[in-house]
Amino acid sequence: MDDSSKGVFQRLRGDIETGEVDDDVAVRNGFIRKVFGILAAQLLLTSAIAAPFFLSDTLRTYIHTHLWPLYLALGVSFAVLVPLICVRDLARRYPINYILLFAFTAAEGYLVGTISSTYNVQAVVLAFFLTAGVTVGLSLFAMQTKYDITMLGGVLYSALWILLLCSLIMIFIPGVRVLQTVYAGLGALLFSAYLVYDVQLIAGGRQLEIGLDDYVPAALNIYLDVINIFLYILQLVGDSRNQ
């Protein structure tokens, strides 16, 4: 067992005789609960906004014939995401950090609903449950494993840029099912790895860990991981209504 793994287990062990837990461990555990509580609220809001778009024929027809809400949602997403990522003090300032976070979440809910409306309901439901299983399983793995994934941040970042370049190439060669499947599979794998990475940053005790005041950026990171996993899985399992 490496030194970082020993540190994790030592922090979680606490005092066996008294049953007490070290203060820093208790604070970190409270931070983890707070982050996942925020994440749960984000995912519920996203689901509530997105679900009617692929369940209702009327709404589906509206969003496909009126594009201005889509452009508005895209604009809100970028306008909110940039300051949350780039301005650290803003992401820590209550209640503006919550306002920005849930404004971004609402906009993402519309975008997810718009994308989901192009697929069959069965495919969306299947992708939802697969994403839930992947998220829970990988989160538990990230908490329990002795491997320090936070050391691989540079590798994941490089892979993300490669994926973005591939997405640009895909624009010029649309309709090739095999390439779309490979691209979606790689995207799902990459953001699954990012999910493990971000959960370990929140759990702490590794080479890198996120600060206790950065609960909003922490929730935002995991939220983006989950949403991207869902969208890539949807591409893998989904049958477009337009096909």
C-alpha positions as CSV (number, residue, x, y, z in Angstrom):
1,M,0.0,0.0,0.0
2,D,1.5,3.4,-1.0
3,D,1.8,6.4,1.4
4,S,-1.2,8.2,0.0
5,S,-3.4,5.2,0.5
6,K,-2.1,4.7,4.1
7,G,-3.0,8.4,4.8
8,V,-6.5,7.9,3.6
9,F,-7.1,4.9,5.8
10,Q,-5.4,6.5,8.8
11,R,-7.7,9.5,8.5
12,L,-10.8,7.4,8.2
13,R,-9.9,5.0,11.0
14,G,-10.4,7.5,13.8
15,D,-10.1,6.3,17.4
16,I,-11.1,2.6,17.7
17,E,-11.4,2.6,21.4
18,T,-13.5,5.7,21.9
19,G,-15.4,5.5,18.6
20,E,-14.6,9.1,17.9
21,V,-13.6,10.5,14.5
22,D,-10.9,13.1,14.0
23,D,-12.2,16.6,13.5
24,D,-10.7,17.0,10.0
25,V,-12.4,13.7,8.9
26,A,-15.7,14.8,10.3
27,V,-15.4,18.2,8.4
28,R,-14.5,16.4,5.2
29,N,-17.4,14.0,5.5
30,G,-19.7,16.9,6.0
31,F,-18.3,18.6,2.9
32,I,-18.9,15.4,0.9
33,R,-22.5,15.2,2.1
34,K,-23.0,18.9,1.2
35,V,-21.5,18.4,-2.3
36,F,-23.6,15.3,-3.1
37,G,-26.7,17.1,-1.7
38,I,-26.2,19.9,-4.1
39,L,-25.6,17.5,-6.9
40,A,-28.8,15.6,-6.1
41,A,-30.8,18.9,-6.3
42,Q,-29.1,19.7,-9.6
43,L,-30.0,16.3,-11.1
44,L,-33.6,16.5,-9.9
45,L,-34.0,20.0,-11.4
46,T,-32.4,18.8,-14.7
47,S,-34.7,15.8,-14.8
48,A,-37.8,17.9,-14.0
49,I,-37.0,20.3,-16.9
50,A,-35.9,17.7,-19.4
51,A,-38.5,15.0,-19.0
52,P,-41.5,16.8,-20.5
53,F,-39.6,17.6,-23.7
54,F,-39.3,13.9,-24.8
55,L,-42.5,12.8,-23.2
56,S,-44.8,15.4,-24.7
57,D,-45.4,15.5,-28.5
58,T,-46.6,19.1,-28.2
59,L,-43.5,20.3,-26.4
60,R,-41.2,18.3,-28.7
61,T,-42.8,20.0,-31.7
62,Y,-42.4,23.4,-30.1
63,I,-38.7,23.1,-29.3
64,H,-38.0,21.8,-32.8
65,T,-39.8,24.7,-34.5
66,H,-38.7,27.5,-32.1
67,L,-35.0,27.7,-31.8
68,W,-34.7,30.9,-29.8
69,P,-35.0,29.1,-26.4
70,L,-32.2,26.8,-27.4
71,Y,-29.9,29.7,-28.2
72,L,-31.0,31.4,-25.0
73,A,-30.1,28.3,-23.0
74,L,-26.7,28.0,-24.7
75,G,-26.0,31.7,-23.9
76,V,-27.0,31.4,-20.3
77,S,-24.9,28.2,-19.9
78,F,-21.7,29.9,-21.2
79,A,-22.5,33.2,-19.4
80,V,-22.8,31.5,-16.1
81,L,-20.2,28.7,-16.5
82,V,-17.3,31.1,-17.3
83,P,-17.5,33.2,-14.1
84,L,-18.1,30.1,-11.9
85,I,-14.9,28.5,-13.3
86,C,-12.7,31.6,-13.7
87,V,-13.7,33.8,-10.7
88,R,-12.9,31.7,-7.6
89,D,-14.3,34.3,-5.1
90,L,-17.6,34.4,-7.0
91,A,-17.9,30.6,-6.8
92,R,-17.5,30.9,-3.0
93,R,-19.8,33.8,-2.3
94,Y,-23.2,32.9,-0.9
95,P,-25.9,33.2,-2.2
96,I,-24.6,34.3,-5.6
97,N,-22.8,31.0,-6.1
98,Y,-26.1,29.1,-5.6
99,I,-28.0,31.4,-7.9
100,L,-25.4,31.0,-10.7
101,L,-25.2,27.3,-10.2
102,F,-28.9,26.6,-10.5
103,A,-29.3,29.1,-13.4
104,F,-26.7,27.0,-15.2
105,T,-28.5,23.8,-14.1
106,A,-31.8,25.1,-15.5
107,A,-30.2,26.0,-18.8
108,E,-28.6,22.6,-19.0
109,G,-31.9,21.0,-18.2
110,Y,-33.4,22.6,-21.3
111,L,-30.4,21.5,-23.5
112,V,-30.6,18.0,-22.2
113,G,-34.3,17.9,-22.8
114,T,-33.8,19.2,-26.3
115,I,-31.2,16.5,-27.1
116,S,-33.2,13.8,-25.5
117,S,-36.3,14.7,-27.5
118,T,-34.6,13.5,-30.6
119,Y,-34.4,9.9,-29.2
120,N,-37.0,7.3,-28.4
121,V,-38.4,7.3,-24.9
122,Q,-37.1,3.8,-24.3
123,A,-33.6,4.8,-25.2
124,V,-33.7,7.8,-22.9
125,V,-35.0,5.7,-19.9
126,L,-32.3,3.1,-20.6
127,A,-29.6,5.7,-20.7
128,F,-30.9,7.3,-17.5
129,F,-30.7,4.0,-15.5
130,L,-27.3,3.1,-17.0
131,T,-25.9,6.5,-16.1
132,A,-27.3,6.1,-12.6
133,G,-25.6,2.7,-12.2
134,V,-22.3,4.0,-13.6
135,T,-22.4,7.1,-11.3
136,V,-23.1,5.1,-8.1
137,G,-20.7,2.4,-9.0
138,L,-17.8,4.6,-9.9
139,S,-18.4,6.9,-6.9
140,L,-18.1,4.0,-4.6
141,F,-15.0,2.8,-6.4
142,A,-13.4,6.2,-6.1
143,M,-14.1,6.3,-2.4
144,Q,-12.7,2.8,-1.7
145,T,-9.9,2.2,-4.1
146,K,-6.3,2.6,-3.0
147,Y,-5.3,4.0,-6.4
148,D,-4.8,7.7,-6.5
149,I,-6.5,8.9,-9.7
150,T,-5.8,12.6,-8.9
151,M,-2.3,12.1,-10.2
152,L,-3.7,11.6,-13.7
153,G,-5.2,15.0,-14.1
154,G,-2.8,16.0,-16.9
155,V,-3.6,12.8,-18.8
156,L,-7.3,13.3,-18.5
157,Y,-7.0,16.9,-19.6
158,S,-5.0,15.9,-22.7
159,A,-7.6,13.2,-23.5
160,L,-10.4,15.8,-23.2
161,W,-8.7,18.0,-25.8
162,I,-8.3,15.0,-28.2
163,L,-12.0,14.3,-27.7
164,L,-12.9,17.9,-28.5
165,L,-10.8,17.7,-31.7
166,C,-12.5,14.5,-32.7
167,S,-15.9,16.2,-32.2
168,L,-14.9,18.9,-34.7
169,I,-13.8,16.2,-37.2
170,M,-17.2,14.5,-36.7
171,I,-18.9,17.6,-37.9
172,F,-17.4,17.1,-41.4
173,I,-18.2,13.4,-41.6
174,P,-21.7,13.0,-40.2
175,G,-23.8,9.9,-40.6
176,V,-21.0,7.3,-40.2
177,R,-22.5,5.1,-37.6
178,V,-19.3,3.2,-36.7
179,L,-17.4,6.4,-36.1
180,Q,-20.2,7.9,-34.0
181,T,-20.3,4.7,-31.9
182,V,-16.6,4.8,-31.3
183,Y,-16.7,8.5,-30.5
184,A,-19.6,8.1,-28.0
185,G,-17.8,5.1,-26.4
186,L,-14.6,7.0,-25.9
187,G,-16.5,10.0,-24.5
188,A,-18.4,7.9,-22.0
189,L,-15.1,6.3,-20.9
190,L,-13.3,9.6,-20.5
191,F,-16.0,11.2,-18.4
192,S,-16.3,8.1,-16.3
193,A,-12.6,8.5,-15.6
194,Y,-13.3,12.2,-14.8
195,L,-16.0,11.2,-12.4
196,V,-13.6,9.0,-10.4
197,Y,-11.1,11.8,-10.5
198,D,-13.5,14.5,-9.3
199,V,-15.0,12.2,-6.5
200,Q,-11.5,11.6,-5.2
201,L,-10.8,15.3,-5.2
202,I,-13.9,15.8,-3.0
203,A,-13.1,12.8,-0.8
204,G,-9.6,14.1,0.0
205,G,-6.7,12.3,1.4
206,R,-4.9,11.9,-2.0
207,Q,-2.2,13.9,-3.7
208,L,-4.7,16.5,-4.7
209,E,-7.9,17.5,-2.9
210,I,-10.5,20.3,-3.4
211,G,-10.8,23.0,-0.7
212,L,-13.7,22.8,1.8
213,D,-15.0,26.2,0.6
214,D,-15.3,25.1,-3.0
215,Y,-18.5,23.0,-2.6
216,V,-20.2,24.7,-5.6
217,P,-17.3,24.1,-8.1
218,A,-17.1,20.5,-6.7
219,A,-20.8,19.9,-7.3
220,L,-20.5,21.5,-10.7
221,N,-17.6,19.3,-11.8
222,I,-19.4,16.1,-10.9
223,Y,-22.7,17.3,-12.4
224,L,-20.9,17.9,-15.7
225,D,-19.4,14.5,-15.5
226,V,-22.8,12.8,-15.0
227,I,-24.5,14.9,-17.7
228,N,-21.8,14.0,-20.3
229,I,-21.9,10.3,-19.3
230,F,-25.6,10.4,-19.9
231,L,-25.4,12.1,-23.3
232,Y,-22.7,9.8,-24.5
233,I,-24.5,6.7,-23.3
234,L,-27.6,8.0,-25.0
235,Q,-25.7,8.1,-28.3
236,L,-24.6,4.5,-27.8
237,V,-27.9,3.0,-26.9
238,G,-30.3,5.5,-28.6
239,D,-32.4,5.2,-31.7
240,S,-33.0,8.7,-33.1
241,R,-36.6,9.5,-33.9
242,N,-35.4,11.0,-37.1
243,Q,-33.7,7.7,-38.3
